[in-house]
Structure formats: C-alpha cells, structure tokens
Amino acid sequence: MASSTLTQPTSTVNVPRAGWRGWLALAVLMLPVILVSVDNTVLSFALPSIASDLAPTSIEQLWIVDAYALVLAALLVTMGTLGDRFGRRRMLLIGATGFGVVSVLAAFAPSAALLIAARAGMGVFGAMLMPSTLSLLRTIFANRDQRRIAIAIWAAGFSAGSALGPIVGGFLLEHFEWGSVFLLSVPVLIPLLVLAPILVPESRDPHPGRFDALSVILSLATMIPIVYGIKEFAVEGLVPAIPVLFLVGLGFGALFVRRQKHLTTPMLDMSLFRRGTFSGAIVVNLLSVVGLVGFLYFVAQHLQLIVGLSPMESGFALVPGLAAMIVSGLVVVPIAKRFPPRIIVPVALSFSALGYVLVAVSTAELGLLIAAFAALGLGIGAAETVSNELILASAPGEKAGAASAVSETAYELGAVLGTAVLGGILTAAYRAQLVLPAGLPVEAGDAARETLAGAIRASDGLSPELAEALRQAAAHAFDSGVVVTSLIGAALIVVAGVVAATTLKGSKAAPSRSRKG
C-alpha cells in the first residue's frame, strides 16, 4: 500500500535530504518486504506437497494457508500502535527474530495441527514487520521527493517478491522438501538483524495514544469466529454451529466499534468509514484480493496435480500474470491523471472478471489458464493501485496512519477470505461432484473425498486401472468445482466494479504505486 506521505502537501524546501546511509537503510528494510511478499505466493505451490506428506483434512488444509493471514490481519493495527509506543526499529527486530524462529518450527512440523500453530505464530511476528518498515521509511526520508522514490522502490520490491515467489518456491520444491519454503526466511532475516541496528535509526511517537488491550481482544474475538464460520459453512454446509459463530463474531464486532467511538485515542478511528470514497476503496481492495488469492488457491493445485507440471514449471506459468500486475500498477499512474477512479477501476476490473470467465470456459487448456491469470493480474494491479491511493487521500492527514493500517488489514483479510470463501466453495463442489470408481477400498475413498491431493495420494497404492480411474474422477470433480468457483469469483469482481463506479468520487490524481503485486 502507498504511504500517506504521498498525499500530504509537505514542502521539500529546507527539508534535509537523506545521504548514502539512508539508501542503505532502505536496502535493509527491503529484506522483510520481499520476504513477506514471497511468502504470500510461495505457500500455494508447496500446498500439494504438504498435503501429500501431512495428509491434512480439507479444513486443516484451508487453515494451513489462512492461519498466518488471519492472525496477521487481526494484529496489524495493534503492532503499529506498539511500534509507535516502544520503538519501530525495536518492533522490526523482535518481529524478524520471532518470524525466523517460528519459520524453522514450521519447516519441520510433523503434523498439520503443528504446522497451523506455527503459521499462526508467523502471523504474530509478521504483523510487526510491515507497519515498522513504512513508519521507518517516513522517518529516514524526511525530504518528500526522496520519500516518493523510496516508497516506489518499496512497492516495486513487494511486487517483485510476489513474482519471485513461484520461481523460488518451484526451485526449492524440486530440489528439497516442502519445509524449505519456510527455511527461506532465515538467510533473508539474518542480514536484517545484523545491519538494521547499524543503519536504521530508531523512531517512536513522542506522544503515543494509550494502548488498549481490550480493543485487541475484541478485534480478535470479532474476526476469528466469522472467518472460521465461513470455512465451516463452505466445507460442512449450514450446520447449527454456523449461525452461532457469526452471531458471536458480529456481537464482539459491535462491542469493538462501540469502544472505539468512546475512546479518546481509539485503536481504529471509526469516523473514517463514514467517508464514502474511503469505504468504497476498502471494499474494492478487499474483493480484489479475494479474487486474486482464490484464483491462486486452485490454479496451483490444477497445474501440479492435474496438468502434471512440476512446482517450478507451475511457477513460471504464472509469471506472466504477476508481471502484468506490476506493469499495470505502473501504467495506471499517468492514466489516473486524465480519468477519474470511478471509470478507471471498473474498466480495470473488467479484465479480471474476464480472466475468471476464461477459466470457467476451459480449465484444461494450459495456455488459456496462463492468459486468464494475466487478465486477472492486469485488472487487479491497476485497481489496487488506485484504490489504495484513494484510501489514503480520502483520510485527513492526521489520520493517515490509521488509513494505512486499514488498507493493510483489508489486504490480509482479503487473503483469508479468498481461501476461505472460494477455496471452501471449491472443496464443497469437489465433494459433491466426485464419483468414486467401483471396487475402491474404503480408506482410499475416504482420502479421495477430503482433497484432490488425497485422491492422488490414494491412487499410488492401487492397481494401474483403478488408480487411473480414481485420478480421472478426482480431476473431473475438481475441474467441475473450479468452474463453479470461477463464476462466483467473476461475480465478486463485478460487485467490486459496481462499488467502484458508485462510490469512488475522488478527483483525477496521480496515485502512488500499490504494493500488491
């Protein structure tokens, strides 16, 4: 997401310029940015290997992906507040240390449950990294012109990391076990821990607001039941526990909102949401990421388990789409000087909707799948750039920090819901469409009903004819589910476009570059 400094009318006259140490500090701060962005895309490619090794249930498989983003999203605003109070560099170093240690634990997790716990721990420490890097950049580059360049580099690094994720992940998975994708953080974070105390200055808010522990508890109590309820509904259907989970989450959410309105220094200023452009841009941001992450969830499994590509080949197949995201995020900047966002964003998202429709038409064609992801990336890259700038521009300068935290939280929550909603729908459709071949052992049938990876794994111990029949049945059921999921994904993108057309009233402006690539 863009920094608030790009929308503030700060003068550069008599503002000191950063020297070579500032640019070296930027290089150091790029390490966690690239690491987090790589992590966003690399896990989808490791998921088939994890599923084959740990044999998770369908709900555990979803939680392996979502535990990290759920905890991260719930704690972003909290960790930003702690950084203001206790020191942003200190939070960065604590986060890097903890992230590295828990990543090692994740790499050697012997069960799906322990891997989920480790992913949640990574979310706790990951929430310390991203807010700290942006806050420190604002401190290091007081000169606005330099700050623009620094933030552009920061954003490009995030996009580049997303593009590198499939390649790096594919290489690691072809030569090492799936745990190597988590061990990747160690060589990246060690230089950060060594160089940050030398090059990165400490900064903190001299007059921080009061830290409210109850707000943190209420935010967690709001998000966790709702997201868990979405997962359970997608996998199990409307069981009695689902309405209870939603009511519990909504009840705590109401208490959270009420408390924020009565606090002198709220953790999240709720008045921001009364601004139509701000709320509309948040919805666009959220739904765009839901579409992107949901697509990656099923395409990685299709490419590896059905098409038969290696992890690295699967990664290269998605590079055009990730490159399209980076390019469109840059190209939309001059376009946004001439056309208003209520036109740019819906037009951009129409390409993303087209990408989903292409998948629904034919999931078996590899070239069409690559083109579909390129269309998806083209639209989301441009829409995210514009929507993130509007989130910041529509908030007053003194509330820019809160606006940044909300934008980051929307991104992470979108990542959770992308897997929970679209991934859950895919799982339900797969189970409904799966027709097991006659003569299949009970154990193999149970494994095949759980996940596509379970079906492929179960086929290894069968006769050649029965194994082929099971693989064909599982592939047909999975691709049938992909068709349903793609149509729903296209509908969500269309909703985002309608929201953009009706709420994004911002004036024509040159937006800063989105960090989502």
BELFENGI-V124916 format. One record per residue. RES is the residue in one small letter. PHI is phi as a letter, one per 40 degrees, with the letter a starting at -180 (none if undefined). OMEGA is omega in radians with two decimals (999 if undefined). D_FIRST is the distance of its C-alpha to the first C-alpha in whole Angstrom. Layout:
# BELFENGI-V124916
RES_PHI_OMEGA_D_FIRST + RES_PHI_OMEGA_D_FIRST
This chain:
# BELFENGI-V124916
m_none_-3.12_0 + a_c_3.08_4 + s_c_-3.14_7 + s_c_-3.08_9 + t_c_-3.13_12 + l_c_-3.12_11 + t_b_3.14_13 + q_c_-3.12_15 + p_c_-3.12_19 + t_c_3.14_19 + s_c_3.11_22 + t_c_-3.13_23 + v_c_3.10_26 + n_g_3.06_28 + v_c_-3.08_25 + p_c_3.13_25 + r_c_3.12_24 + a_c_3.10_22 + g_c_-3.07_25 + w_c_3.11_25 + r_c_3.12_24 + g_c_-3.12_21 + w_c_3.02_20 + l_c_3.08_22 + a_c_3.09_20 + l_c_3.12_16 + a_d_3.11_18 + v_c_-3.12_19 + l_c_3.10_15 + m_c_-3.09_14 + l_c_3.10_17 + p_c_3.11_15 + v_c_3.13_12 + i_c_-3.13_14 + l_c_-3.11_16 + v_c_-3.13_13 + s_c_3.05_12 + v_c_-3.12_16 + d_c_-3.13_17 + n_c_-3.07_15 + t_b_-3.01_17 + v_c_-3.04_20 + l_c_3.13_22 + s_d_-3.12_22 + f_c_3.09_25 + a_c_-3.02_26 + l_d_3.10_27 + p_d_3.12_30 + s_c_3.11_32 + i_c_-3.13_31 + a_c_-3.14_32 + s_c_-3.06_35 + d_c_-3.05_36 + l_c_3.13_35 + a_f_3.12_36 + p_c_2.97_34 + t_c_-3.12_34 + s_c_3.14_32 + i_c_3.08_31 + e_c_3.13_30 + q_c_3.08_28 + l_c_-3.12_26 + w_c_3.07_25 + i_d_3.12_25 + v_c_-2.91_22 + d_c_-3.05_21 + a_d_-3.13_22 + y_c_-3.07_19 + a_c_-3.14_16 + l_c_3.14_18 + v_c_3.12_19 + l_d_-3.12_15 + a_c_-3.10_14 + a_c_-3.00_17 + l_b_-3.06_17 + l_d_-3.12_13 + v_c_3.13_14 + t_c_-3.10_18 + m_c_3.05_17 + g_c_3.10_15 + t_c_3.11_18 + l_c_3.09_20 + g_c_3.08_18 + d_c_-3.05_19 + r_c_-2.98_23 + f_b_3.13_24 + g_h_-3.06_22 + r_c_3.09_18 + r_c_3.11_20 + r_c_3.11_22 + m_c_3.11_20 + l_c_-3.11_18 + l_c_3.08_22 + i_c_3.13_23 + g_c_-3.14_20 + a_c_3.14_20 + t_c_-3.13_24 + g_c_-3.14_24 + f_c_3.14_22 + g_c_-3.12_24 + v_c_-3.10_27 + v_c_3.08_26 + s_c_3.09_25 + v_c_3.10_28 + l_c_3.11_30 + a_c_-3.09_28 + a_c_-3.08_29 + f_b_3.13_33 + a_c_-3.10_32 + p_c_-3.12_36 + s_a_3.13_35 + a_c_-3.12_32 + a_c_3.13_32 + l_c_3.08_32 + l_c_3.09_29 + i_c_3.11_27 + a_c_3.12_28 + a_c_3.10_26 + r_c_3.08_23 + a_c_3.08_23 + g_c_3.07_24 + m_c_3.11_21 + g_c_3.12_18 + v_c_-3.09_20 + f_c_3.08_19 + g_c_3.12_16 + a_c_3.10_15 + m_c_-2.98_16 + l_c_-2.97_14 + m_c_3.11_10 + p_c_-3.13_11 + s_c_-3.10_13 + t_c_3.13_12 + l_c_3.13_9 + s_c_-3.14_13 + l_c_3.08_15 + l_c_3.13_13 + r_c_3.13_14 + t_c_-3.07_17 + i_c_-3.06_18 + f_b_3.12_17 + a_c_3.11_19 + n_c_-3.00_20 + r_c_-3.14_17 + d_c_3.09_18 + q_c_-3.11_18 + r_c_3.08_14 + r_d_3.14_13 + i_c_-3.10_14 + a_c_-3.12_13 + i_c_3.07_9 + a_c_3.10_10 + i_c_3.11_12 + w_d_-3.13_10 + a_c_3.13_7 + a_c_3.10_11 + g_c_3.11_12 + f_c_3.12_10 + s_c_3.13_11 + a_c_3.11_14 + g_c_3.10_14 + s_c_3.12_14 + a_c_-3.13_17 + l_c_-3.08_19 + g_d_3.13_19 + p_c_-3.12_22 + i_c_3.14_24 + v_c_3.13_24 + g_c_3.12_24 + g_c_3.11_27 + f_c_-3.12_29 + l_c_-3.07_29 + l_c_3.09_30 + e_c_-3.06_33 + h_b_-3.08_34 + f_b_3.09_33 + e_c_-3.09_33 + w_c_3.12_30 + g_c_-3.13_29 + s_c_3.14_28 + v_c_3.07_25 + f_c_3.11_24 + l_c_3.12_27 + l_d_-3.08_24 + s_c_-3.03_22 + v_c_3.13_25 + p_c_3.10_26 + v_c_-3.04_22 + l_c_3.13_22 + i_c_3.08_25 + p_d_3.10_25 + l_c_-3.12_22 + l_c_3.14_24 + v_c_-2.98_27 + l_c_-3.09_25 + a_d_3.12_22 + p_c_-3.11_25 + i_c_-2.97_27 + l_b_-3.04_24 + v_c_3.14_21 + p_c_3.06_22 + e_c_3.08_22 + s_a_3.10_21 + r_a_3.08_21 + d_c_-3.13_21 + p_c_-3.14_25 + h_b_-3.09_25 + p_c_3.04_23 + g_c_-3.11_24 + r_c_3.09_26 + f_c_-3.07_25 + d_b_-3.10_26 + a_c_-3.12_26 + l_c_3.09_28 + s_c_3.11_24 + v_c_-3.13_23 + i_c_-3.13_26 + l_c_3.13_25 + s_c_3.08_22 + l_c_-3.13_23 + a_c_3.09_26 + t_c_-2.97_24 + m_c_-3.01_22 + i_c_3.13_24 + p_c_-3.10_27 + i_c_-3.13_25 + v_c_3.10_23 + y_c_3.09_27 + g_c_3.09_29 + i_c_3.14_27 + k_c_-3.11_27 + e_c_3.13_31 + f_c_-3.11_31 + a_c_-3.05_30 + v_c_-3.02_32 + e_b_-3.05_35 + g_g_-3.06_35 + l_c_3.05_36 + v_c_-3.05_38 + p_d_-3.08_39 + a_c_-3.05_36 + i_c_3.12_33 + p_d_3.13_34 + v_c_3.13_35 + l_c_3.14_31 + f_c_3.14_30 + l_c_3.10_32 + v_c_3.13_31 + g_c_3.14_27 + l_c_3.11_27 + g_c_3.09_30 + f_c_3.09_28 + g_c_3.10_25 + a_c_3.10_27 + l_c_3.11_28 + f_c_-3.13_25 + v_c_-3.13_24 + r_c_-3.13_28 + r_c_-3.14_27 + q_c_-3.12_24 + k_c_-3.08_26 + h_b_3.13_29 + l_c_3.08_27 + t_c_3.08_27 + t_b_-3.07_24 + p_c_3.05_22 + m_c_3.10_20 + l_b_-3.12_18 + d_c_-3.05_19 + m_c_-3.14_20 + s_c_3.10_21 + l_d_-3.05_17 + f_c_3.07_18 + r_c_3.09_21 + r_c_-3.05_19 + g_d_-3.13_19 + t_c_3.13_16 + f_c_-3.11_14 + s_c_3.13_16 + g_c_3.13_16 + a_c_3.09_12 + i_c_3.14_12 + v_c_3.10_15 + v_c_3.12_13 + n_d_-3.09_10 + l_c_-3.08_13 + l_c_3.10_15 + s_c_-3.14_14 + v_c_3.04_13 + v_d_3.13_16 + g_c_-3.11_18 + l_c_-3.07_16 + v_c_3.08_17 + g_c_3.11_20 + f_c_-3.12_21 + l_c_-3.11_20 + y_c_-3.08_23 + f_c_-3.08_26 + v_c_3.13_25 + a_c_3.12_26 + q_c_-3.14_29 + h_c_-3.08_30 + l_c_-3.06_30 + q_c_-2.99_31 + l_c_-3.12_34 + i_b_3.12_35 + v_c_3.10_35 + g_g_3.11_36 + l_c_3.02_33 + s_c_3.10_32 + p_d_-3.13_29 + m_c_3.11_28 + e_c_3.08_30 + s_c_3.11_27 + g_c_3.12_24 + f_c_-3.14_26 + a_c_-3.11_26 + l_c_-3.14_22 + v_d_3.11_21 + p_d_3.13_22 + g_c_3.12_19 + l_c_3.07_17 + a_c_3.11_18 + a_c_3.11_18 + m_c_-3.14_14 + i_c_-3.09_13 + v_c_-3.11_16 + s_c_3.08_15 + g_c_3.09_11 + l_c_-3.06_13 + v_c_-3.07_16 + v_c_-3.10_15 + v_c_3.10_14 + p_c_3.11_18 + i_c_-3.11_19 + a_c_3.05_17 + k_c_-3.03_19 + r_b_-3.06_22 + f_b_-3.13_21 + p_c_-3.10_20 + p_c_3.14_17 + r_c_3.03_19 + i_b_-3.05_21 + i_c_-3.04_18 + v_c_3.10_16 + p_c_3.11_19 + v_c_3.13_21 + a_c_-3.10_18 + l_c_3.07_18 + s_c_3.07_22 + f_c_3.13_21 + s_c_3.10_20 + a_c_3.09_23 + l_c_3.11_25 + g_c_3.11_24 + y_c_3.13_25 + v_c_3.10_28 + l_d_3.10_29 + v_c_3.14_29 + a_c_-3.13_31 + v_c_-3.10_33 + s_a_3.08_34 + t_c_-3.04_32 + a_c_-3.09_35 + e_c_-3.10_34 + l_c_3.14_32 + g_c_3.13_31 + l_c_3.11_30 + l_c_3.10_28 + i_c_3.11_26 + a_c_3.14_26 + a_c_3.14_25 + f_c_3.07_22 + a_c_3.10_21 + a_c_3.10_21 + l_c_-3.13_19 + g_c_3.13_16 + l_d_-3.11_17 + g_c_-3.08_16 + i_c_3.12_13 + g_d_3.13_12 + a_c_-3.10_13 + a_c_3.14_12 + e_c_3.11_8 + t_d_-3.09_8 + v_c_-3.07_10 + s_c_3.12_9 + n_c_3.12_6 + e_c_3.14_8 + l_c_3.09_11 + i_d_-3.12_9 + l_c_-3.07_9 + a_c_-3.10_12 + s_c_3.10_14 + a_c_3.07_14 + p_c_-3.05_17 + g_d_-3.10_16 + e_c_3.12_18 + k_b_-3.09_15 + a_c_3.12_12 + g_c_3.11_12 + a_c_3.12_13 + a_c_3.10_10 + s_c_-3.14_7 + a_c_3.12_9 + v_c_3.13_10 + s_c_3.12_7 + e_c_3.14_7 + t_c_3.11_10 + a_c_3.12_11 + y_c_-3.09_9 + e_c_3.09_12 + l_c_3.06_14 + g_c_3.10_14 + a_c_3.10_15 + v_c_-3.07_18 + l_c_3.10_19 + g_d_3.10_19 + t_c_-3.08_21 + a_c_-3.07_23 + v_c_-3.09_24 + l_c_3.08_24 + g_c_3.11_25 + g_c_3.10_28 + i_c_3.11_29 + l_c_3.13_29 + t_c_3.14_31 + a_c_3.14_34 + a_c_3.11_34 + y_c_-3.14_35 + r_c_-3.11_38 + a_c_-3.06_39 + q_c_-3.04_40 + l_c_3.07_41 + v_b_-3.06_45 + l_c_3.12_46 + p_c_3.14_49 + a_c_3.09_53 + g_g_-3.11_54 + l_c_3.08_50 + p_d_-3.09_51 + v_c_-3.11_49 + e_c_3.13_47 + a_c_3.12_46 + g_c_3.12_45 + d_c_3.13_43 + a_c_-3.11_41 + a_c_-3.14_40 + r_c_-3.09_40 + e_c_-3.08_37 + t_a_3.03_34 + l_c_3.12_35 + a_c_3.10_35 + g_c_3.12_38 + a_c_3.13_40 + i_c_3.12_39 + r_c_-3.12_40 + a_c_-3.11_43 + s_c_-3.08_44 + d_c_-3.10_45 + g_c_-3.08_48 + l_b_3.04_50 + s_c_-3.08_52 + p_d_-3.11_51 + e_c_-3.12_52 + l_c_3.12_50 + a_c_3.13_47 + e_c_3.12_47 + a_c_3.12_47 + l_c_3.14_45 + r_c_3.12_42 + q_c_3.14_43 + a_c_-3.14_43 + a_c_3.13_39 + a_c_3.12_38 + h_c_3.14_39 + a_c_-3.13_38 + f_c_-3.13_34 + d_c_3.03_34 + s_c_3.07_35 + g_c_3.11_33 + v_c_3.12_30 + v_c_3.12_31 + v_c_-3.11_31 + t_c_-3.12_28 + s_c_3.12_27 + l_c_3.09_28 + i_c_3.08_26 + g_c_3.10_23 + a_c_3.13_24 + a_c_3.12_25 + l_c_3.11_22 + i_c_3.09_20 + v_c_3.09_22 + v_d_3.10_22 + a_c_3.12_18 + g_c_3.11_20 + v_c_3.09_22 + v_d_3.13_20 + a_c_-3.10_18 + a_c_-3.05_21 + t_c_-3.05_23 + t_b_-3.04_20 + l_c_-3.08_17 + k_c_-3.10_20 + g_c_3.13_17 + s_c_3.12_19 + k_c_-3.12_19 + a_a_3.10_16 + a_c_-3.09_14 + p_c_3.02_11 + s_c_-3.05_9 + r_c_3.07_7 + s_c_3.10_5 + r_c_3.13_5 + k_c_3.10_7 + g_b_999_10
